[in-house]
Amino acid sequence: QQQVKQSPQSLIVQKGGISIINCAYENTAFDYFPWYQQFPGKGPALLIAIRPDVSEKKEGRFTISFNKSAKQFSLHIMDSQPGDSATYFCAASRGSYIPTFGRGTSLIVHP
Amino acid sequence: GAVVSQHPSWVICKSGTSVKIECRSLDFQATTMFWYRQFPKQSLMLMATSNEGSKATYEQGVEKDKFLINHASLTLSTLTVTSAHPEDSSFYICSADWDRSYEQYFGPGTRLTVT
């Protein structure tokens, strides 16, 4: 049973555009929702994370929107750049327990 | 801060041999270390969780006799792939958390190719 569903599987965006990746979860006990960025041949790196007590968190060009009632959260990348081309994973965890990862989204930003 | 290293970054070995991968937390003492496996264009698959000085907890379907995990100190965990076969070829990634925080810090990964 996949507890965190991520979409789309792949995304192509023009430079300067907005990239949007969505995730939905099932376990209402989850209380930490991080996004990871992974470049080819590298390990994932924490990009931004949110807790369910806020509906939005912004760090630079990256924003997480969180909808607790719908059990959904999304990553928005504003002014997308070719250097943002990577695979993005959403995740969800309960307390300090091991996170459950989404299947990943391969983002390509065309120059 | 919170840097995790892995060694080697890539390794090629012959079928039937064993390979050891090291995972180190460089600037913090890790409460727990995790080992993941990742196939091309797929998500991370948790293999096992280890705490210093205790036996690793393996996920269902992961052969503990094949993937030996040793967590000798608060900064070092090793994964040994025993009697490796081509189907063990994969990208192995470790991660560590600190003081049971919510965040996991990932290593750069190790590419294993078994010929």
Contacts between the chains, C-beta under 8 A, distances in Angstrom:
chain1	res1	chain2	res2	distance
A	32	B	102	4.5
A	34	B	102	7.7
A	34	B	103	7.1
A	36	B	106	7.6
A	41	B	91	7.9
A	41	B	109	7.0
A	41	B	111	7.0
A	42	B	108	5.6
A	42	B	109	6.4
A	43	B	4	7.8
A	43	B	6	7.6
A	43	B	93	4.8
A	43	B	95	7.6
A	43	B	106	3.9
A	43	B	107	5.2
A	43	B	108	4.8
A	43	B	109	4.5
A	44	B	44	7.1
A	44	B	93	7.4
A	44	B	106	4.9
A	45	B	106	6.6
A	46	B	103	6.0
A	46	B	104	7.6
A	46	B	105	7.5
A	49	B	102	7.3
A	49	B	103	7.2
A	87	B	41	8.0
A	89	B	43	6.4
A	89	B	44	7.2
A	93	B	102	6.6
A	95	B	102	7.6
A	96	B	97	6.8
A	96	B	100	4.2
A	96	B	101	6.6
A	96	B	102	6.1
A	98	B	34	6.7
A	98	B	46	6.2
A	98	B	49	6.6
A	99	B	104	6.8
A	101	B	43	5.0
A	101	B	44	5.3
A	102	B	43	6.7
A	103	B	42	7.2
A	103	B	43	4.8
A	104	B	41	7.6
A	104	B	42	7.2
A	104	B	43	5.2
A	106	B	41	7.0
